Structures are given as structure tokens and as C-alpha cells.
Amino acid sequence: MTTKTASGVNAKTATHNKTFEALKAGMGYTNVMQTPKILKIVVSTGVGKVNKDKKRMELIVDRLARITGQAPAVRGAKKAVANFKSRIGDLVGYQVTLRGARMQAFFDKLIHVVLPRVKDFRGIRTTAIDEMGNITIGIKEHIVFPETSDEDSKDIFGLAITITTTAKNKKEAEAYLRHIGLPFQAAK
């Protein structure tokens, strides 16, 4: 399903063109296709020591499904580690990969609703962007999402949100993410 603007142009294309116009001078772009875009958003959580507690596991699956709008996939251990008493294939976490319209809706919700609700939030550090142009944001409490209820405050878990972009390097990714509205910390 595509949304049309008043001029009949696809809304996604119009946004991409605005991004190109805003970044072409600073990055030296000559073609609209050089502009970075978001490929996918991965929301993941680890279960740690609670993987024996079925009720807590069901709660994590339910909350992650409510937050993202789709069912999470189970992630197993890749290695056996004796100190953690884990074996290959043991449940270590859940992960959801968002693309397309769900990804866009989740990104808008993250910027406009979730990050302002995070306690003592002063912006995302630019060091969170890796050399490949992706950014990972850690959220300590899942209750900042509006879909989760606050009554189960003893069962709080954290999330890692990875935004994968087509940016070629850290500088390009930072310029693109700033342009689309990700709140970064002010430079010191």
C-alpha cells in the first residue's frame, strides 16, 4: 500500500528526494540513489537466567509482540558455555526484524513517543553508530513503549534496537539519521 501526496507522488519517494536535497551539498551526492535509507530495524532482547521461568518467557514474548506488531523469533545459543550452563541451541533471547510499513511506523513511534519517555534521556551518543553506518540503541526498560502496561513493574526487561542503513560510513550515517529526526546528544 502506497500513500500519494497532493501532487500524486509516492510519499516514500518524496521523502527520499527531500533527504537527497538536504544532504547532497554536505556529502557530495550527484544522484538520488546515493542517499542512505533504512533497510531494517531489529528489536532483540536476551532472557538470561529466566529462561527456565515459563511465565516470564510468555510475558516477554507477549510484550515484544505488542511493541513490534509481529511475533518474535527464538534465538538459540551458538556455543556451549560451561560457566553460563548453556548448551548449543538453548534459548538465549528473542528477536524481531521489521521492514517496510511496520518498520516505518516503529521508527516514527521510537522517535516521537518512546525516546521522550525514557528516564533522563539527553540524546543518543554518536558513538552508538558503527563504522558500517548502523546504529544500536539500548533501552533499559520496555515499559517506555505505550503498548505495554505499567502494572507489571517487577517484570521489566531491556531491549536492543538496531537500525540498519545503507550508509557507507559513520559520517554519512550520522548526517542521514540527524536529518530524519533521530535525537543525538549535543557536541561537547
LUMKOL-178169 format. One line per 2 residues: number of its first residue (from 0); their letters; for each residue x, y, z of N, C-alpha, C, O. Coordinates in Angstrom, 2 decimals. Atoms other than C-alpha are relative to their C-alpha. Layout:
NUM) A) X/Y/Z/X/Y/Z/X/Y/Z/X/Y/Z ~ ...
// end
This chain:
0) MT) 0.85/-1.17/0.00/0.00/0.00/0.00/0.89/1.24/0.00/1.73/1.41/0.88 ~ -0.79/-1.22/0.08/1.50/3.30/-1.05/-0.91/1.20/0.21/-2.08/1.20/-0.18
2) TK) 0.76/-1.23/-0.24/0.39/6.74/0.03/0.42/1.04/-1.03/1.61/1.19/-1.33 ~ -0.29/-1.03/1.00/0.13/9.51/-2.52/-0.10/1.38/0.64/-0.94/1.62/1.51
4) TA) 0.05/-1.38/-0.47/0.85/13.15/-1.84/-0.95/0.78/-0.92/-1.53/0.22/-1.84 ~ 0.91/-0.84/0.79/-1.16/16.06/-3.28/0.41/0.02/-1.48/-0.45/0.12/-2.35
6) SG) -0.45/-0.04/1.39/0.99/16.05/-6.43/-0.04/-1.37/-0.67/0.30/-1.50/-1.84 ~ 0.10/1.33/0.58/0.41/12.31/-6.93/1.27/-0.82/0.11/1.33/-1.93/-0.43
8) VN) -1.26/0.71/-0.15/3.95/11.29/-5.99/-0.07/-0.88/1.24/-0.68/-0.51/2.24 ~ -0.07/0.91/-1.14/4.58/8.34/-3.68/0.67/0.73/1.16/1.68/1.40/0.97
10) AK) -0.52/-0.70/-1.17/5.21/9.65/-0.12/1.43/-0.43/0.32/2.24/0.39/0.75 ~ -1.35/0.50/-0.26/8.30/7.45/0.26/1.01/0.65/-0.95/2.11/1.01/-0.53
12) TA) -0.86/-0.62/0.99/9.80/8.86/-2.94/0.21/1.48/0.32/1.31/2.00/0.19 ~ -0.10/-1.42/-0.35/9.05/12.43/-1.85/0.95/0.20/1.17/1.76/1.13/1.16
14) TH) -0.90/-0.08/-1.15/10.81/11.85/1.48/1.43/-0.26/-0.41/2.34/0.43/0.04 ~ -1.33/0.34/0.49/13.77/10.27/-0.29/0.60/1.18/-0.76/1.79/1.48/-0.62
16) NK) -0.47/-1.17/0.76/14.02/13.29/-2.62/0.36/1.16/0.94/1.35/1.86/0.70 ~ -0.30/-1.05/-0.96/13.90/15.72/0.35/1.33/-0.30/0.72/2.12/0.60/0.96
18) TF) -1.25/0.41/-0.64/16.69/13.76/2.02/1.17/0.27/-0.92/2.21/0.78/-0.49 ~ -1.06/-0.24/0.99/18.76/13.95/-1.16/0.33/1.49/-0.08/1.50/1.87/-0.05
20) EA) -0.22/-1.44/0.11/18.28/17.72/-1.44/0.71/0.55/1.24/1.55/1.44/1.14 ~ -0.60/-0.50/-1.24/19.25/18.22/2.22/1.45/-0.45/0.17/2.25/0.29/0.74
22) LK) -1.33/0.57/-0.25/22.37/16.02/2.15/0.97/0.12/-1.18/2.16/-0.14/-1.00 ~ -0.87/0.05/1.18/23.74/16.46/-1.39/1.20/0.95/0.10/2.29/0.60/-0.37
24) AG) -1.12/-0.94/-0.10/25.88/19.51/-0.61/1.07/-0.50/0.97/2.26/-0.46/0.65 ~ -0.96/0.43/-1.00/27.50/18.12/2.52/0.69/-1.31/-0.32/1.84/-1.52/0.05
26) MG) -0.55/1.32/0.28/28.04/14.59/1.22/0.50/-0.15/-1.44/1.17/-1.13/-1.77 ~ -0.46/0.06/1.39/28.68/15.35/-2.46/-0.78/-0.97/-0.87/-0.23/-1.54/-1.81
28) YT) 0.82/0.90/0.80/25.81/13.28/-3.82/-0.33/0.63/-1.34/-0.55/1.84/-1.42 ~ 0.38/-0.49/1.32/25.07/13.59/-7.53/-1.27/-0.68/-0.50/-1.86/-0.24/-1.49
30) NV) 1.16/0.78/0.42/22.22/11.07/-7.76/-0.86/-0.31/1.22/-0.33/-0.53/2.31 ~ 0.93/0.29/-1.10/19.12/10.45/-5.62/0.26/-1.39/0.59/0.06/-1.59/1.79
32) MQ) -0.21/1.38/-0.46/20.03/6.75/-5.39/1.22/-0.13/0.94/1.39/-1.18/1.56 ~ -1.14/0.02/-0.91/23.20/7.62/-3.44/-0.41/0.29/1.45/0.35/0.03/2.38
34) TP) 0.45/-0.36/-1.34/21.14/8.81/-0.48/-0.22/-1.24/0.84/-0.78/-2.22/0.35 ~ 0.24/1.15/-0.87/21.10/6.44/2.50/-1.49/-0.18/0.29/-2.27/0.77/0.17
36) KI) 1.36/0.27/-0.46/17.88/4.80/3.64/0.06/-1.12/1.02/1.08/-1.81/1.14 ~ 0.05/1.05/-1.02/16.82/2.46/6.42/-0.42/-1.30/-0.69/-1.45/-1.35/-1.37
38) LK) 0.33/1.32/0.56/16.87/-1.20/5.36/-0.92/-0.79/0.91/-1.93/-1.33/0.47 ~ 0.78/0.77/-0.96/15.53/-2.82/8.51/0.28/0.49/1.40/1.27/1.17/1.65
40) IV) -0.18/-0.26/-1.42/15.09/-2.44/12.25/-0.14/-1.33/0.71/-1.13/-2.04/0.53 ~ 0.02/1.26/-0.75/15.92/-5.37/14.52/-0.17/0.34/1.48/0.63/1.08/2.05
42) VS) 0.26/-0.18/-1.43/14.45/-5.40/18.04/0.28/-1.34/0.67/-0.33/-2.35/0.32 ~ -0.36/1.27/-0.63/16.00/-8.02/20.31/0.12/0.17/1.51/0.33/1.27/2.01
44) TG) -0.16/0.03/-1.44/16.13/-8.99/23.95/0.57/-1.34/0.41/0.25/-2.37/-0.18 ~ -0.55/1.23/-0.55/18.09/-11.55/25.91/-0.83/-0.42/1.20/-1.44/0.42/1.86
46) VG) 0.81/0.47/-1.12/16.44/-13.74/28.53/0.84/-0.33/1.22/0.30/-0.40/2.32 ~ -0.88/0.23/-1.14/19.46/-14.50/30.72/-0.37/-1.21/0.83/-0.59/-2.30/0.29
48) KV) 0.24/1.10/-0.93/18.78/-16.62/33.79/-1.46/-0.41/0.09/-1.78/-1.45/0.66 ~ 1.43/0.29/-0.15/14.99/-16.52/33.47/-0.53/-0.98/-1.05/-1.74/-1.17/-1.15
50) NK) 0.49/0.87/1.06/14.86/-18.99/30.57/-0.64/-1.28/0.52/-1.16/-2.07/-0.27 ~ 0.70/1.15/-0.61/13.55/-21.66/33.00/-1.41/0.38/0.46/-2.24/-0.50/0.68
52) DK) 1.29/-0.49/-0.48/10.59/-19.50/34.09/-0.95/0.20/-1.18/-0.85/1.18/-1.91 ~ 0.92/-0.02/1.16/7.80/-20.22/31.57/-0.90/1.23/-0.01/-1.16/1.81/-1.06
54) KR) 0.91/-1.14/-0.08/5.51/-17.45/32.82/0.70/1.29/-0.44/0.14/2.09/-1.18 ~ -0.78/-1.18/0.38/8.21/-14.80/32.44/0.31/-0.01/-1.49/0.28/1.03/-2.14
56) ME) -0.29/0.12/1.43/9.11/-16.11/28.98/-1.23/0.37/-0.84/-1.10/1.07/-1.85 ~ 1.24/-0.33/0.71/5.48/-15.86/27.85/-0.26/1.51/0.05/-0.72/2.10/-0.92
58) LI) 0.17/-1.44/-0.15/5.36/-12.29/29.20/0.92/0.74/-0.97/0.50/1.70/-1.61 ~ -0.95/-0.65/0.90/8.49/-11.34/27.22/-0.46/-0.12/-1.45/-0.40/0.85/-2.20
60) VD) 0.49/0.21/1.37/7.08/-12.86/24.01/-1.21/0.89/-0.27/-1.30/1.51/-1.33 ~ 1.22/-0.81/0.17/3.73/-11.11/24.53/0.34/1.49/-0.12/-0.17/2.17/-1.01
62) RL) -0.36/-1.42/0.03/5.28/-7.70/25.27/0.76/0.36/-1.28/0.51/1.41/-1.88 ~ -0.76/-0.27/1.23/7.72/-7.94/22.34/-0.93/0.01/-1.22/-0.76/0.81/-2.13
64) AR) 0.97/0.04/1.10/4.84/-8.87/20.02/-0.87/1.26/0.00/-1.17/1.80/-1.07 ~ 0.81/-1.23/-0.07/2.77/-5.91/21.27/0.80/1.21/-0.45/0.29/2.07/-1.18
66) IT) -0.84/-1.15/0.32/5.67/-3.48/20.92/0.27/0.09/-1.50/0.20/1.18/-2.08 ~ -0.42/-0.02/1.41/6.66/-4.51/17.38/-1.13/-0.27/-0.98/-1.05/0.13/-2.14
68) GQ) 1.11/0.30/0.90/3.37/-5.75/15.94/0.16/-1.31/-0.74/-0.64/-1.61/-1.63 ~ -0.15/1.32/0.60/4.69/-9.16/14.94/0.67/-0.94/1.00/1.33/-0.49/1.94
70) AP) -0.50/1.01/-0.94/5.68/-12.39/16.67/1.53/-0.08/-0.02/2.13/-0.06/-1.09 ~ -1.46/0.09/-0.04/9.31/-12.63/17.86/0.49/-1.40/-0.35/-0.20/-2.40/-0.14
72) AV) -0.64/1.29/0.32/11.65/-15.38/16.66/0.92/-0.38/1.15/1.55/0.48/1.77 ~ -0.85/0.51/-1.07/13.50/-17.56/19.16/1.45/-0.02/-0.48/1.72/-0.41/-1.62
74) RG) -1.42/0.05/0.32/17.29/-17.21/19.22/0.68/-0.95/0.97/0.54/-0.84/2.19 ~ -0.68/0.99/-0.81/19.40/-20.11/20.43/1.48/0.30/0.15/2.04/1.11/-0.59
76) AK) -1.43/-0.18/-0.24/22.93/-20.29/21.79/0.79/-0.62/-1.14/0.47/-1.72/-1.60 ~ -0.84/0.51/1.07/25.60/-20.72/19.12/1.14/-0.85/0.53/1.68/-1.70/-0.17
78) KA) -1.08/0.74/-0.63/28.18/-22.07/21.55/-0.45/-0.49/1.37/-1.33/0.11/1.99 ~ 0.23/0.47/-1.35/28.08/-24.12/24.73/1.02/0.67/0.91/2.22/0.61/0.66
80) VA) -0.88/-0.66/-0.96/29.49/-22.14/27.67/-0.29/-0.59/1.37/-1.39/-0.44/1.90 ~ 0.19/0.70/-1.27/30.01/-24.10/30.89/-0.31/0.96/1.15/-1.13/0.64/2.01
82) NF) 0.23/-0.94/-1.10/30.12/-21.03/33.17/-1.43/0.53/0.03/-1.95/0.85/1.09 ~ 1.38/-0.47/0.07/26.68/-19.95/31.97/-1.00/-1.15/-0.01/-2.21/-0.93/-0.07
84) KS) 0.83/1.22/0.05/25.35/-23.54/31.97/-0.90/0.00/-1.22/-2.08/-0.35/-1.13 ~ 0.78/-0.01/1.24/24.23/-23.14/28.38/0.59/-1.00/-0.99/1.79/-1.25/-1.01
86) RI) -0.42/0.94/1.03/24.36/-25.63/25.54/-0.42/0.55/-1.34/-1.23/1.48/-1.43 ~ 0.35/-0.45/1.34/24.15/-25.21/21.81/-1.50/-0.19/-0.23/-2.04/-1.28/0.01
88) GD) 1.43/0.07/0.28/20.56/-24.42/20.85/-0.88/0.43/1.15/-2.09/0.61/0.95 ~ 0.81/-0.48/-1.12/19.41/-23.33/24.33/-0.52/1.40/-0.31/0.15/2.20/-0.95
90) LV) 0.61/-1.31/0.21/17.08/-20.34/24.28/0.80/1.08/0.73/1.00/1.00/1.94 ~ -0.72/-1.11/-0.62/19.05/-17.13/24.89/-0.68/1.34/-0.23/-0.31/2.33/0.41
92) GY) 0.69/-1.26/0.23/16.71/-14.46/23.55/-1.04/-0.08/-1.09/-1.30/-1.14/-1.66 ~ 1.00/-0.13/1.06/14.07/-13.25/21.12/0.39/1.17/-0.88/1.05/2.11/-0.45
94) QV) -0.36/-1.05/0.96/14.38/-11.11/18.02/-1.14/0.20/-0.99/-1.80/-0.76/-1.40 ~ 1.00/-0.36/1.01/12.02/-9.31/15.65/0.68/0.88/-1.04/1.35/1.85/-0.69
96) TL) -0.53/-0.82/1.08/13.08/-7.95/12.25/-1.16/0.70/-0.69/-2.09/0.05/-1.17 ~ 1.07/-0.81/0.60/10.91/-5.12/10.91/0.48/0.60/-1.31/1.59/1.12/-1.40
98) RG) -0.29/-0.61/1.30/10.83/-3.99/7.29/-1.28/0.68/-0.51/-2.37/0.41/-0.01 ~ 1.15/-0.61/0.67/8.55/-1.84/5.14/-0.82/0.92/0.89/-0.27/1.73/1.64
100) AR) 0.91/-0.91/-0.71/5.49/-0.14/6.64/0.10/-0.16/1.52/0.04/0.83/2.24 ~ -0.15/0.22/-1.44/5.89/-1.76/10.09/1.27/0.66/0.52/1.29/1.23/1.61
102) MQ) -1.27/-0.62/-0.37/9.49/-0.58/10.20/-0.17/1.51/0.12/0.30/2.13/1.08 ~ 0.19/-1.44/0.01/8.47/2.97/9.33/-0.86/0.45/1.17/-0.56/1.46/1.82
104) AF) 0.87/-0.34/-1.13/5.67/3.01/11.91/0.75/-0.13/1.32/0.60/0.71/2.21 ~ -0.78/0.20/-1.22/8.01/1.63/14.59/1.03/1.11/0.17/1.23/1.60/1.28
106) FD) -1.00/-1.07/-0.06/10.70/4.21/13.73/-0.64/1.32/0.43/-0.08/2.03/1.27 ~ 0.71/-1.22/-0.39/8.19/7.08/13.99/-0.38/-0.03/1.47/-0.23/0.96/2.18
108) KL) 0.37/0.15/-1.41/6.94/5.74/17.33/1.23/0.13/0.90/1.16/0.73/1.97 ~ -1.24/-0.07/-0.78/10.53/5.37/18.57/0.45/1.45/0.20/0.80/1.84/1.31
110) IH) -0.46/-1.39/-0.07/11.42/8.99/17.78/-0.96/0.90/0.77/-0.54/1.69/1.61 ~ 0.97/-0.96/-0.51/8.20/10.73/18.77/-0.63/-0.38/1.33/-1.13/0.50/2.04
112) VV) 0.67/0.42/-1.22/6.89/8.65/21.69/0.96/-0.65/1.00/1.01/-0.25/2.16 ~ -0.80/0.81/-0.92/9.41/6.22/23.16/1.20/0.75/0.57/1.36/0.83/1.79
114) LP) -1.21/-0.67/-0.50/12.67/8.19/23.37/-0.31/1.17/0.93/0.42/1.35/1.91 ~ 0.33/-1.05/-0.97/10.99/11.22/25.03/-0.46/-0.55/1.36/-0.36/0.15/2.36
116) RV) 0.47/0.59/-1.26/9.57/8.85/27.68/1.12/-0.67/0.79/0.91/-1.04/1.95 ~ -1.11/0.63/-0.70/12.98/7.38/28.58/0.48/0.92/1.11/0.66/2.12/0.91
118) KD) -0.42/-0.78/-1.16/14.07/8.49/32.03/1.39/0.60/-0.21/2.31/-0.10/-0.65 ~ -1.27/-0.73/0.13/16.89/11.09/31.99/0.59/-0.08/-1.40/1.80/-0.21/-1.55
120) FR) -0.48/0.09/1.38/17.14/11.00/28.20/0.54/1.35/-0.44/-0.15/2.36/-0.39 ~ -0.64/-1.22/0.46/19.58/13.57/26.86/0.48/-0.12/-1.44/1.25/0.72/-1.91
122) GI) -0.41/0.22/1.38/20.03/12.22/23.36/0.84/-1.26/-0.14/1.35/-1.80/0.84 ~ -0.77/1.20/0.31/21.76/9.30/21.68/1.43/0.42/-0.29/1.66/1.43/-0.96
124) RT) -1.41/-0.30/0.28/25.54/9.27/21.61/0.32/-0.36/-1.44/-0.19/-1.35/-1.98 ~ -0.40/0.29/1.38/27.10/9.42/18.18/0.93/-1.20/-0.06/1.15/-1.76/-1.13
126) TA) -0.86/1.20/-0.04/29.45/6.63/19.30/-0.81/-1.28/-0.16/-0.23/-2.35/-0.35 ~ 0.85/1.17/0.20/26.46/4.28/19.00/-0.04/-0.43/-1.46/-0.48/-1.54/-1.78
128) ID) -0.04/0.33/1.43/26.91/4.40/15.21/1.28/-0.76/-0.27/2.37/-0.32/0.11 ~ -1.20/0.77/0.31/29.28/1.72/13.96/0.60/0.46/-1.33/0.04/1.33/-2.00
130) EM) -0.71/-0.42/1.22/31.72/2.02/11.04/-0.76/-0.37/-1.28/-0.47/0.18/-2.34 ~ 0.77/0.42/1.16/29.25/0.32/8.68/-1.24/0.87/-0.23/-1.94/0.69/-1.22
132) GN) 1.12/-0.91/0.18/26.63/3.06/9.19/-1.29/-0.46/0.67/-2.36/0.04/0.35 ~ 1.17/0.47/-0.75/24.27/1.18/11.54/0.07/0.54/1.42/1.15/0.89/1.90
134) IT) 0.02/-0.50/-1.37/23.18/2.28/14.99/-0.79/-0.97/0.88/-1.82/-1.49/0.47 ~ 0.68/0.85/-0.97/22.22/0.24/18.05/-0.32/0.85/1.22/0.56/1.49/1.80
136) IG) 0.48/-0.77/-1.14/20.15/1.84/20.80/-0.46/-0.98/1.06/-1.27/-1.87/0.78 ~ 0.42/0.85/-1.11/19.77/0.15/24.18/-1.05/0.71/0.83/-0.89/1.88/1.19
138) IK) 1.06/-0.54/-0.84/16.59/0.69/26.16/-0.10/-0.90/1.22/-0.35/-2.10/1.08 ~ -0.06/0.81/-1.22/16.74/-0.46/29.79/-1.34/-0.53/0.46/-1.42/-1.60/1.06
140) EH) 1.33/0.39/-0.47/13.01/-0.65/30.45/-0.98/-0.03/-1.16/-1.15/0.96/-1.87 ~ 0.95/0.12/1.10/10.43/-1.94/27.99/-1.28/0.79/0.25/-2.07/0.98/-0.67
142) IV) 1.26/-0.68/-0.34/7.68/-0.03/29.80/-0.09/1.42/-0.57/-1.12/2.07/-0.40 ~ 0.09/-1.31/0.65/8.55/3.19/27.92/-0.85/-0.06/-1.27/-1.26/0.98/-1.79
144) FP) 0.86/0.15/1.17/6.58/1.78/24.99/-1.45/0.10/0.44/-1.83/-0.47/1.46 ~ 1.39/-0.21/-0.43/2.92/2.81/25.11/-0.86/-1.27/-0.03/-1.90/-1.30/0.62
146) ET) 0.81/1.22/0.10/1.66/-0.72/24.26/0.10/-0.88/1.24/-0.74/-1.75/1.45 ~ -0.20/0.85/-1.17/2.95/-2.22/27.49/-0.65/0.64/1.21/-0.66/1.86/1.35
148) SD) 0.67/-0.53/-1.19/1.09/-1.88/30.76/1.01/0.20/1.12/1.99/-0.54/1.21 ~ -0.92/-0.32/-1.08/2.79/-0.38/33.80/-0.25/-0.82/1.26/0.52/-0.71/2.22
150) ED) 0.32/0.72/-1.23/1.16/-2.74/36.32/1.00/-1.11/0.33/1.15/-1.47/1.50 ~ -0.96/1.07/-0.24/3.80/-5.47/35.89/1.41/0.57/0.13/2.30/0.20/-0.63
152) SK) -1.28/-0.69/-0.10/6.69/-3.32/37.08/1.12/-0.89/0.52/2.29/-0.50/0.45 ~ -1.07/0.90/-0.45/8.57/-6.29/38.58/0.59/-0.80/-1.16/1.70/-1.32/-1.05
154) DI) -0.46/0.76/1.15/8.90/-7.96/35.18/0.49/0.92/-1.12/-0.04/0.89/-2.23 ~ -0.52/-0.95/0.98/10.89/-5.28/33.38/1.22/-0.61/-0.68/2.08/-1.19/-0.03
156) FG) -1.17/0.48/0.75/13.34/-6.24/30.63/0.45/1.07/-0.97/-0.31/1.98/-1.31 ~ -0.57/-0.98/0.91/15.60/-4.31/28.30/-0.06/-0.46/-1.44/-0.27/-1.64/-1.73
158) LA) 0.04/0.28/1.43/15.69/-4.11/24.53/1.21/0.61/-0.69/1.75/1.62/-0.24 ~ -1.01/-0.58/0.88/18.33/-3.54/21.87/-0.68/0.25/-1.34/-1.26/-0.67/-1.92
160) IT) 0.61/-0.36/1.28/17.13/-1.72/18.77/1.12/0.36/-0.97/1.83/1.34/-0.75 ~ -1.04/-0.24/0.99/19.44/-1.91/15.75/-0.65/0.51/-1.27/-1.53/-0.14/-1.84
162) IT) 0.51/-0.59/1.24/18.72/0.36/12.80/1.08/-0.17/-1.06/2.16/0.40/-0.95 ~ -0.95/0.28/1.07/20.44/-0.87/9.65/-0.28/0.92/-1.17/-1.40/0.97/-1.69
164) TT) 0.15/-0.94/1.11/21.04/1.73/6.96/0.91/-0.38/-1.16/1.76/-1.26/-1.03 ~ -0.85/0.23/1.17/22.60/1.78/3.50/1.18/0.98/-0.03/1.91/1.03/-1.02
166) AK) -1.10/-0.96/-0.07/25.07/4.48/4.62/1.34/-0.74/-0.10/1.48/-1.85/0.41 ~ -1.28/0.66/0.25/28.65/3.71/3.62/0.98/0.15/1.16/1.90/-0.66/1.31
168) NK) -0.91/-0.22/-1.12/30.35/5.11/6.73/-0.73/0.72/1.14/-1.91/1.07/1.04 ~ 0.56/-0.60/-1.20/29.79/6.64/10.15/-0.47/1.44/-0.21/-1.53/1.83/0.27
170) KE) 0.33/-1.41/0.24/29.78/10.28/8.98/-1.29/0.12/-0.81/-2.16/0.92/-0.48 ~ 1.18/-0.02/0.86/27.19/9.62/6.27/-1.24/-0.44/0.79/-2.32/0.15/0.65
172) AE) 1.11/0.50/-0.80/25.01/7.65/8.69/-0.47/1.04/1.01/-1.67/1.23/1.20 ~ 0.36/-1.02/-0.99/25.12/10.39/11.33/-0.76/1.14/-0.66/-1.76/1.60/-0.11
174) AY) 0.69/-1.09/0.71/24.13/13.08/8.80/-1.42/-0.44/-0.39/-2.37/0.33/-0.25 ~ 1.32/0.50/0.42/21.26/10.92/7.50/-0.93/-0.15/1.20/-2.08/0.29/1.14
176) LR) 0.85/0.23/-1.17/19.96/9.93/10.95/-0.39/1.31/0.67/-1.51/1.43/1.18 ~ 0.36/-1.33/-0.52/20.10/13.55/12.15/-1.10/0.63/-0.85/-2.05/1.23/-0.34
178) HI) 0.99/-0.60/0.90/18.15/14.62/9.07/-1.39/-0.60/0.19/-2.38/0.12/0.14 ~ 1.33/0.62/-0.13/15.36/12.09/9.61/-0.57/0.10/1.41/-1.68/-0.38/1.66
180) GL) 0.58/-0.34/-1.29/14.96/13.15/13.24/0.48/-0.78/1.20/-0.10/-0.62/2.27 ~ -0.51/0.72/-1.17/16.96/10.82/15.50/0.70/1.01/0.91/1.59/1.72/0.46
182) PF) -0.56/-1.02/-0.90/17.83/12.92/18.59/1.38/-0.41/0.54/1.48/-1.31/1.37 ~ -1.35/0.26/-0.48/21.61/12.91/19.15/0.36/1.01/1.07/-0.21/2.10/1.14
184) QA) -0.49/-0.90/-1.02/23.44/14.45/22.09/0.70/1.18/-0.65/1.28/1.07/-1.73 ~ -0.72/-1.18/0.49/24.81/17.94/21.63/1.49/-0.23/0.15/1.92/-0.85/1.13
186) AK) -1.45/0.16/-0.05/28.54/18.04/20.89/0.56/0.79/1.18/0.15/1.91/1.46 ~ -0.58/-0.66/-1.18/30.65/18.85/23.94/1.21/0.81/-0.37/1.83/1.43/0.49
// end
